[in-house]
Each structure stands twice: as structure tokens, then as C-alpha cells.
Amino acid sequence: MKRRTKLFIILVFAVILTLGRFVWYYAQAPVIQPTAASGKLDVSQVDLTGSHSIALDGEWKKTDKENGLEYEHLPDFMQPKAVGSYAMDIHTGNDFSRYALSVRSLYSDFSVYANDKLVYQTPDFDQGPATPVTITDLRPDDDGHIRLVLQFNEFHGNERSRALIEARFGVTQQIQKEMYQAGVVQFFVGAILFIHALYSFVLYLMKPKKIGSLYFSIAVLLTGLAVVTSDYNALGYVMPLNYEWYVRTVYISYIGLSLFFLLFAVVTFTDAAARWPFRILYLLYAAYMVYILTAPIELVRYVIGIGISLVIAFSVICLILFRTVIVTGERALPLFLAAAAVASHVAWTVFVGNLPFVGNLLQDAIKGGFYPFDITVAFVCFCSFWFIRFFQTEEENKRYINQLEMEQKRKDQFLANTSHELRTPLHAMMNMVKSVLEHEKKLKSRSRYQLELIHTISRKMSYLINDLIDVTQMKSNRVRLEPASISIEPILVGTVDMLRFMVDEKDVEIQIQIPDSLPYIYADEHRVTQIVTNMFHNAMKFTPEGSITIKVSADESNLQIKVIDTGIGMDIDTQSRIFLPYEKGDNSISESEGIGLGLGISRQLAELHGGSLTVESALEKGSVFTLHLPLSAERRADNLLPEKTSFTEAAAVTELTEQATPAASDYRILAIDDDPVNLKILKQALESDGYYISTVVSPTSFLQQLDNDRWDLLLIDVMMPEISGFRLTETIRRQYSVTELPILLLTARSQPEDVYAGFQAGANEYVTKPVDMLEIKTRIKSLLELKGSIEDRLRIEAAWLQAQIHPHFLFNTLNTIASLSTIDTDRMLRLLQEFGNYLQASFNGKNLFSNIPIEEELDLVRSYLYIQQERFGKRLQVNWDIDSKLQFDIPPLTLQPLVENAVLHGLQPKEDGGTILIHLFKKGDHAVIQIKDDGIGIPSDKQRFLNTSAGHTDSIGVINTHTRLQKINGCGLILCSEEGQGTTIQITIPLTEMKKKTSTLHS
């Protein structure tokens, strides 16, 4: 908000406050205000029943001991010089209504006479009334006169003692109504302030560090106290105080609210609360409050400090808030307006009403009653400030929470990326060490031992990295289980054999206690292996010597796996923390090993299966970890022996390895990776299988070799410093299609969105690191053989169908099916079904006929478009407008080439694709078929291709359709196209002629 706008709001607010007060005074003033003269007041012409009460202004007949009889106005304040008798003769006329008199002279001693009859007398001479007095049932005499006498006795104060004097006259109902409304308004405003003070105090209790809330609470409480003790002293109706404590209360409330509002403003909006000018000011206010509470009441009123205190405090407050509003922002604007409203109320009641140049009418209006709206507006502004502050704080909290969540996601993503990047060179190192150990037979025993030690340490590091990857996947809920009915025994035996190397140098005995017959469990085999590995690994790590026992049992619904060790154990506090991320317990062993993720991941995986993972332990007595997993509906009576299982698995691996080794071939492969070590390993592995492979580390060299030589397959690493594999793939796809040059992406990123991005970029296959050589060799072989077989088949099909089916379409469809097989099997099956329908219709013997039903031709088009929509996704939109009542025959393979031309040459070149419309309708005796697209259009110089096929090899299918329609129908295709706007091809078929030809053909 601009400064000019803020200043304008402040100015408008001040004007509204001032106008509101004048409107209030005008509404409260009687329509006619008669004035007494020489002690007589004539109200016979005033309708007191339909208007406000009137003030008894004018000349009263005063009698005192010193001056005798004289005429003067009723004194404004009760002071020693105001003592005396004041008489007024009120002529009411012939109206004999009941009248009333209200007299406000707090804590003064006075008596009231009406027609020489005592109607009121102060009950306590020393104290006087605590609230205004209402005297009702005043009746005029037979002449319609009421002779009032106000007798003010000696006032026990000093020359500065001031008690406001006001006398009003009216009918009984109106006087009672005005007194009731005045008291209720004061109570209502005071109650609102007390509630708000309580609310602020609760906020302080919730956040004790926010000391400003406490200051604000006390300030509002004292403001409410000042409200209910001012003017009509509404507090006196429920809790009358004696004169001394009334005065002290009024003084304390005004001085206190000045002090605590000042403290609130200074603490909340500045950092100068501890500076010496403010400290001196605080001390002065505090000293004055102590003086008010302890000094004799006669001395308290000698010191005029309320006005000065209010002026100083609210001047500083308004200055601070004004500066805050103008310099920083609009957050403090409501609070500044609230302070301005309070300052306005104080200025009008304390200062303006006592100015000598202010007219009597305005003075009477100011002193005549409690004006509630300044305080009410201030309260509303205070509430607005708190609400604005609350909502802004809430928005800030939301923003901070979003930032924290974003930082958390970034941290998790960084952790995941780092873990993957660490795992890639680690596994490369492990593969190289393993290769050296297997092939180098002349290694010295010490060198072999050191290499084996490197391999062992690498496997430990691999476990830690896998835990980091898993914990990031757990946080993002990307862990997906693939449960099945499995046996637990092979998992346990394999895990123990895999991890046994860790205890080769420890005096630890390992036992597996498995019953002869165990039920199957319904679980994800890979994840169960991970859980058991973590449990067994943890037991070995914290068992320097002794034994580790794996005990398996089953009940009605669960399988129990207990890992019992005789290690160091743990206390109760450690047991409560070991399943939390990055918690390892407080002991010397755990401080040097691990990062505290394995057990937490294992518990979460167990819970995902519907099971649990618990621990029981005691210091120096070992630990017992218990895993519960749900049973499968399938059960088997006898178990496989560990030796048989191991032998079977080894045999399967050997057999697969032999089948995966291809013969020597002339296939050429180009690979790129920014890590030369990875390229050396890949080159060594593939050259041994007969492939020619060239490796580069620079994208520039990669593209140069791509253009200079012929290649059958590209291997591209995704995460490279200069350009990502996705971008490189997109660049290649601008020159080579997926059928011309297959691309296999290699990456350590395995998230689903990364896989989707790879296929969208144009990859044929996607393999995650660390790469298993058997897997990558199998995938390379499959891609190359599929490419060769499809090329051979496409040549045969192209010759047979005479270019009615584009060869690339078949290969692209097969590649799409292959891609969907790794992403969405349901879509793959649907695509296979439509692809089968398309091939069946394409190879149908009816294609040799002259005509086929239009519905069969449309079915072929539907299958084709479905296949293309799976390939292009949202880039291809299809609209159908078919008159299903039209039944006629059409030459086979008429619409499909036209639709294919619209898709491939009209929409595919557009970056964002487009829409194709197939419209079939009846026009007279003809059936009209329109194929419209909003593609790139056909330049005007190329729209003559329907007249000749020379130089337009891409339009063979369209030319062939045009020629066949001309021969059969006498009318070929009608083409309308505008470059950049799209193309429309129309076929017009006479219904009668087609029916005759069809019936003749069928007969």
C-alpha cells in the first residue's frame, strides 16, 4: 500500500470520527431547549413525551449565607464555592403527567425538594451517591408548577476537588430510559474490553515470550475500568466504591492504560524498549501510580497528572505507530487507527469540553453523557489488528511450511540423487574387483586378500546406500509392494549365507531353527529379504561373541521370525528410539558403525505388509527382534532343503548365462557416459560378445560419430554434466526415428517420472544402474534382433500391400507396445488388441474385393487412430461425427491412408499436435466423407500431387486411393488446404450407384 493511500485513510478516519461525534451530539440534543430566566422555566409549550429530556440551564435562584439571594447558573462542578441552595420554578402547563429529575453530582452531599417536599437526600453525608440519582413521580401543583430546590451542602474536598454537576428534567419514562441506556452502553463497552483483555491474556499464557500480549491485556483491562467509572459511573450500580477508592481507581486506570499501551507499542513495533528515555518515562509513570495508591486522598487531587500522562503516552504511541505504518507496512494501520480513536475520546472528554472558547451547547453535549463510539471503533480496530496479525502469521506459517516441505523434498531428492550417484561408481568398483578375482589366476595371496577385503567393504557401503535410497522412497510414499505366496526358508538361508562373511573373524555361532513344515506368507519377496537382512545384520553388528539364533514359528494368522542374539543389548530409552531415522543408540559400537536407518525402514516395510517388527532387550543380555508377517491362503506340508534351493538357483544362473551369450555379429553400438570407468567396463563386456562398440565421453564427439558412421544401437547415460541424456535423445529423434535407430538409456535414477521422461524423449529401452551385465546384454540382444526382424518383415509387407501400410507404423507400434510393457500392462494389452484388429483388417482377404461395408472401413480407421493416440498422447485429438444411419459400401483401404496422411504429414510436424475430424453425412443422394485436420497444411505448389505420383513418394497411399475412387466412382478426392491452417479431404459417393454395384458384386 502506498504512503499516499495510507495518509488518505488516516485523514478520512479522523474526519469520520469527528463527524460521528457531532452527529451523536445532534441526535442526543432535544428539539427545543428552553432556558430559565430569574429562576423560572416555562416548558408548557415543549412536548416532553416525544423528545429527549431537557437540561435545566439558565438562571437559578441561589441562596447562601454570605451573598444572600442572587441569580446564577447551576455550577458545572461540585466545589466548595458551589455550596448553597438553587431553586427553579418549572411551569408545565395544564399537563399533569408524571415528571422526573436526574441529578448527576457524584460523591457530593445534596438534597432535592419539589413543591416544598423533600424528595431525595444523600444517605451518606461523607460520601454522597456513587451514580447519578433519578427522582421520579414529580407532580405539578394545581397551577401546573413544580418548584425545585437543589440544596448542595458542604463538600469534603479541596479546591481541586471536581464532581460534575448536571440536572435534567423530563417525563418519567424518558428520564428512566436515558439513564438505563447510558448505564447499559457503559457496561456493554466495558464488558467487551474486559473480554478482549482476557483473550489477550490467554494469548500471553500460550506464548509467554510475547510480553507485548501481557502489556496489551493490562492496558485494555484498565481501559475498560476507566470506561465503567467515567461519566455515569456504571460500576457504581453493581460495586459501589467509597469516594477515596473511586478517585484512586479513576486515576490508576487512566495512568495505567497510558503506561501499558505505551509499553505495548514500544515492545511490539520498536527495538528501543530498553533505551534510557523510555526507561525514565516508565519510572515516572510507575512512581506516579505508587503516589496515587499511597498518598492521602486530599493530596492525590492536588497533582494534575492525568491529562499530561495521556498526552505524553498517546503522542508517543501515535508517533511510533504512524512511523510504523508509513515506513514498514499496513500491518500496524488498524492499531494506529485504534490509538487515534482512543486519543480522540480522551481529547474530547478531557480537553475539548473544558476549553473556555467552546460554546455552552457543545460543552453541555460533551459533558452530558457517555459517548461510546470512539472506544467501540478503537476496539474494532484492535480486533482487526489481531485478526490481520493472526491471518498474516498463518499465511507466513503456511509459506514457511511450504518452504520447509520444499527444502525437505530437495533434501530427499539430493539424498536420493547422491545415493544413486554413489552407488554407480561403487558397483563399478565391485564389478572390476570381482572381474580381477575371477580372471587373474596369478595373484599373490596378499593381493587377493586385499581385493576381497575391498569387495567386502564395498558391499557394506552398498547396504548403507540402499538404506538411504529406501528412506527417501518411504518419505515420498513411492514404495510399492508386489506380494505373492512365498516360502520364508530360502530367504533366511540365502540371507545367512550372504552375510556370513561379516562374522568370519568373530566367535559367533549362527543357528537357524525352522520347523519341518511351514505355511507360505503373502509378501513381497524382495522386501522381506531386505527386512531379514537388516535384522540379521543388526544382530551381528552388536554381538561381539556368543550366538545368533533365527527361530521361525507360525500361528493361525501370522508367521513369526525371531532373531535372538547374545550381544550387548540396550536399555529402555534406546529401545524407544532405534526405529527412528538416524538413531543408533548410545553405545560404543553403534557410534562407529551405520547411520541408523535399517531398522526404521524394516519396521515400515513390515507395517506395509500388515505385520509388525518389535524388540525386547536388556543391557548385557542381548536382544530379540520379532517379525510378524501375514500368512498366505496357500500352505504346503514340506519344505525345500537349503542345499536343493541353492543348487537350483545356481543351475538357473548358469543356464541363463549360456543362453545370453550371442555369437559374433556385425552390429555397431555407440555409447556415451561421462564416467570413463563405466565405458571401459561396458566396452569390455560387449566386445567379448562380438559387438563392435565405440565409446565417447563428450556429447559433441558423440554427435560427430553419429553423423559420420552407421550405427545400429545407441547407449546413452542420462545424468551427464554438459547435456542430459533426455535432451540428447530428443536431439537424435529429430533426425532418426525410433525404428531407424534404437536408443537404450542408462541411468541411476529409477523414479517412475524419470522412466516416463525417458520414453517421452524417444528412448526404446530404459535400464537403471547399477547395471547387471546379464540384463543389459539380454536387452541389447532383444532390441537388435527385434530391429532386424521387423525390418525384414516390413520389406515383405510393403511389397504385398503396395505401400498401403507404412513400414514405420508397424515398428513404432511394436516399440510402443514394448514401452508400455514396462509402464502400464493394461494399456499394452488394449493396444495389442487394437493392433491385432488393425492387422486383421489390413490382411483381410476382403481387401481384394471392390467394396466393403463402410463400418468395416471405419473399424480399421478406429484401430489405427487408437494406436496413434497411444503413441502421440495428447498431441493427437480425434473427433467423430458419424451418421450411423448411413449404410453403404466403399472401396477397401480408402479412409485409412487418408487418415494416416493427415496424422503423419499434417499433425505430427506441429510441435503441439492437433485435431483430426472424421465427418460422415448424407447430402442429397450422396454420402459425403470429410477428413479434416488443423495441421501444417499443404503448400499451394505441392497440392497438384493428386494428378501425378512423381516426386511424392510420401503420398503413394493418397494417390492410390484417389486413383481407385476415380476408377470405381468416377470422382476422386477433393482436396482443400491452406498452409499453416490445415487440410480437408472430401470423398463423395453416390448412394444409388454404390448399392447397384454392391448388389451386382454380391450376386
Secondary structure, 3 states (H helix, E strand, C coil): CCHHHHHHHHHHHHHHHHHHHHHHHHHHCCCCCCCEECCEEECCCCCHHHCCCEECCECEEEEECCCEEEEECCCCEECHHHCEEEEEEEECCCCCCCEEEEEECCCCCEEEEECCEEEEECCCCCCCCCCCEEEEEECCCCCCEEEEEEEECCCCCCCCCCEECEEEEEEHHHHHHHHHHHHHHHHHHHHHHHHHHHHHHHHHHHCCCCHHHHHHHHHHHHHHHHHHHCCCCCHHHHCCCCHHHHHHHHHHHHHHHHHHHHHHHHHHHCCCCCCHHHHHHHHHHHHHHHHHHHCCHHHHCCCCCHHHHHHHHHHHHHHHHHHHHHHCCHHHHHHHHHHHHHHHHHHHHHHHHHCCCCCHHHHHHHHCCCCCHHHHHHHHHHHHHHHHHHHHHHHHHHHHHHHHHHHHHHHHHHHHHHHHHHHHHHHHHHHHHHHHHHHCCCCCHHHHHHHHHHHHHHHHHHHHHHHHHHHHHHHCCCCCCCCEEECCHHHHHHHHHHHHHHHCCCEEEEEEECCCCCEEEEECHHHHHHHHHHHHHHHHHCCCEEEEEEEEEECCCEEEEEEEECCCCCCHHHHCCCCCCCCCCCCCCCCCCCCCCHHHHHHHHHHHCCCEEEEEECCCCCEEEEEEEEEEEEECCCCCCHHHHHHHHHHHHHHHHHHHCCCCCCCEEEEECCCHHHHHHHHHHHHCCCCEEEEECCHHHHHHHHHHCCCCEEEEECCCCCCCHHHHHHHHHCCCCCCCCCEEEEECCCCHHHHHHHHHHCCCEEEECCCCHHHHHHHHHHHHHHHHHHHHHHHHHHHHHCCCCCHHHHHHHHHHHHHHCCCCHHHHHHHHHHHHHHHHHHCCHHHHCCCEEHHHHHHHHHHHHHHHHHHHHHHEEEEEEECCCCCCEECCCCHHHHHHHHHHHHHCCCCCCEEEEEEEEEECCEEEEEEEECCCCCCHHHHHHHHCCCCCHHHHHHHHHHHHHHHHHCCCCEEEEECCCEEEEEEEEEHHHHHHHHHHHHC
